[in-house]
């Protein structure tokens, strides 16, 4: 770390705080939660991307490409397939019903109990996601900066809480836009440095990466335990993307902040386009790292030496050699053992420490900080919104102050409390596995059932309150139990499991309680009726 690197970091953190102070002037509830419904397509689109494509992704994609191949690129196919559903189903429904949260729709479709359950699932999902995203970036930041990981988490958490608490959604979204451009620039610079320092250029990098590796791009082997199997990725990431962009308050809050339905749709399209630019860039970094360390294995040996504490793994016999001596003598085993010991997350920070010049190291760290802060600020803001709108305002309306100043104090106080909880959890998720597994475990148990509730509401007119409640609770509990009972299953499979269980149980339980269409006011709020204007609010909505 050079003084120039510290200067870059300080300027970024100071500017983030300044944005919060600037947008924090004359805040009202509507401004704090919805940015006055005045945001354009650019901040909507880039904020959605920066928020949901965050610290996990910045660390995860190079790590997966380095250790497990490029099958994860099927993510781009999966999100492209789910994009029409978000564009033409979810966004129009929220816009035409003028929802404040995604879960308000579920009350109008079913009953307030369904709204509360879905909002509760979202809150658990998002708090877990914030914790895993914060942890993911802190691993790399602490490694490169050579500081304690807990210190990194606390500092970034405090700054994020501060500007979110002051500036509300407008500050969060414009900070996200800044963060998107920072980590996009950093991806380009990182790729350029790796290419300039790796022999053979692009063609040499690609040939080294593919040499001796099988099923790098696809593997349709039917297996629950196969890591990054193509079936699991296509199905699981399709559902995860649909849940994140269609049923998650983080994204929905940005659609609601837009000037119009069309603005939201354009913004979402910009987000998908950005994914097709950023994801290949991050995967290319992983390819470059693998090729570089194959050419210079001695640079990554220190990671193995630190992990093994001087003793070779059980599957290696060194005949009295030390760990560095063994891998210097048998460099062909370096990449294999990095993967076997689950240390692929260390490949990128090791390269940064060894090769990045002063100033660029600081920019790289700022990009990671931007990624983790976009996760924290959006997460704590959307959770605060759900708690205030779906729970306090709906169930404890007498607690809602009439004075704007007191309202803002309550809103900001809750932001601080949620932020503190997320920071605490982020310090305690490190034992759950690598970055990818942590992210999926933290979200799949709640995200799949949550998405299923929306699909039942939108497309199954005979689904009932009892059905979706039973399905969602059962689906979440069974999925979480399976995570521990079937710990060797690839984590993405828990998305279709949670979704499928909720759909199946919800429909079965709905059968004996389903009403005739003419008697069910709730059925008028299915997708088809909302889009064509043939709907009315159920008589008990809002009671």
Residue, then its C-alpha position, 0 to 999 in steps of 0.5 A: x500500500x502506497x500513500x497514493x492508494x490511501x489517498x484514493x480510498x480517502x477521497x472516495x469515502x469522503x465523496x460518498x459521505x458528501x453525497x449523503x449530506x447533500x441529498x439529506x437536506x429537506x428530506x420527507x418520507x416520500x423523498x427518503x423512501x421513493x426519491x420523489x418518484x422522479x428518477x430517470x432511466x440511467x440511475x434506475x438501471x445502473x443502480x439496480x445493477x450496482x446493487x444486485x451485482x455487487x461485492x459477491x459478484x466482483x469476487x465470485x466470478x474471477x474466483x469461479x473462472x479460476x477454479x471451476x471453469x466458465x460454466x457460470x457464464x450460463x448466468x447470462x443466458x438465464x437472466x436474458x430468459x427471465x428479463x421479459x417476465x420482469x419487463x412485461x409482468x412485474x414492472x407493469x403490475x407494480x406501476x399500475x397498482x401504484x404499490x409502495x412495496x412489492x408486497x403490497x400487491x400480495x395483500x391486495x391479491x390475497x390478504x394482509x397475512x400474505x403480505x406480512x409473510x412475504x415481506x418477512x421472507x424478503x427481510x431475512x433474505x436481504x439481511x443474509x445477503x448483505x452479510x454475505x456480500x460484505x464478507x466477500x469483499x472484506x476477504x479481499x480488502x483485508x488481504x490486500x491492505x493487510x488489515x484485520x477483516x473485522x475492521x474493514x467490515x466495520x469501517x465500510x458499514x459505518x460509512x454506508x449507514x451514514x450516507x444512507x441514513x442522511x440521504x435516503x434513496x436518492x443518495x443511495x441510487x446516485x452513489x450506486x451509479x458512481x460505484x458502477x463506473x468505478x468497478x467497470x473502470x477497474x475491471x478494464x484496468x485489471x484485464x489490461x495489467x494481466x494481459x500485459x504481464x502474461x506471456x502469449x497475449x490473449x491467444x496464449x492466455x486462452x490456450x493455457x486456460x483450456x489445456x488439460x481442462x474438461x467441460x469448461x463451458x458446459x456440463x449437462x451431467x444430471x447430478x445434485x452434487x456436481x459443482x456448476x453443473x449446467x442444469x443447476x445453473x440454467x434453472x437455479x439462476x433463472x429463478x434467482x434472477x427472477x426473484x432478485x429483479x421481480x420480487x425483491x424490494x431492492x429492485x422494486x424500490x428502484x422501479x417505484x422511484x422512476x418517473x414512469x413505467x416506461x422509465x423503469x423498463x428502459x432502466x431494467x434493460x440498461x441493467x441487463x445490457x450492463x450484465x453482458x459487459x461486466x460479467x464477461x470482463x470478470x470471467x476474463x480476469x479469472x481466465x487471465x489469473x489462471x494462465x498467469x499462475x500456470x506460467x508463474x506458479x511461484x507467485x501463488x505458492x505462498x497462499x498454499x504455504x500459509x494455508x498448509x502451515x508447513x505440512x503438505x496435504x494428505x494426497x501429496x508426498x514430498x519426501x521431506x520437502x517443505x511446502x514451497x520446495x514441493x510446489x516449486x519442484x512440481x508446479x503442475x499441482x499448484x492450480x489443482x491444490x488451490x482448488x482442492x483447498x478452496x483458496x481460489x478466492x485468494x488468486x485475485x488479491x494475491x495478484x493485486x499485491x504483487x503486480x498492481x502499481x501505486x494508485x491502481x491498487x487504491x482504485x481496485x480497493x475502491x472498486x471493492x469498497x464500492x461493491x460492498x457499500x452498494x450492497x449495504x446501502x441498498x439492503x438496509x434502505x430496502x429492509x427499512x422500507x419494508x419494515x416501515x411500510x409493510x409492518x409499522x404502517x400496516x399493523x401499527x398505524x397509531x405509531x406513525x407520527x404526524x410530524x415529519x421531523x419525528x418520522x424522519x428520526x424513526x426512519x433514520x434510526x431504523x436504518x442504523x439498527x438494521x445496518x448494525x445487525x448486518x455488520x454483526x452478521x457479516x463478521x460471522x459468516x466466514x465458516x459457511x464455505x466459499x464466496x459463491x456457496x455463502x451467497x446462495x445459502x444466504x438467499x435460496x432458503x427464502x428467495x425461492x419461496x418468495x418468488x413462488x408466492x408472486x407466481x401463484x398470485x399473478x398466474x393462478x387465479x384459484x390460489x388462496x391465502x391458505x395455500x400460499x401461506x402454507x406453501x411458503x412456510x413449508x417451502x422455506x423450512x424444508x429448503x433450509x433443513x435440506x441445506x444441512x441434511x444434504x450439505x454436499x448438494x450444489x448450492x444453486x439447486x436449493x433455488x428450484x427446490x424452494x420454489x418448486x416445493x412452495x408452488x406444489x404445496x400452495x396449489x395442493x392446499x388451495x384446491x379444497x379452499x378455492x372459490x369460484x371465480x365470480x365469488x373471488x374479488x382477489x382473482x381480479x388482481x391476477x396479471x391478465x386483469x391488472x394489465x387490461x384494467x379489469x380489476x378492483x380492490x378486494x373489499x377487505x384490502x387495507x382493513 
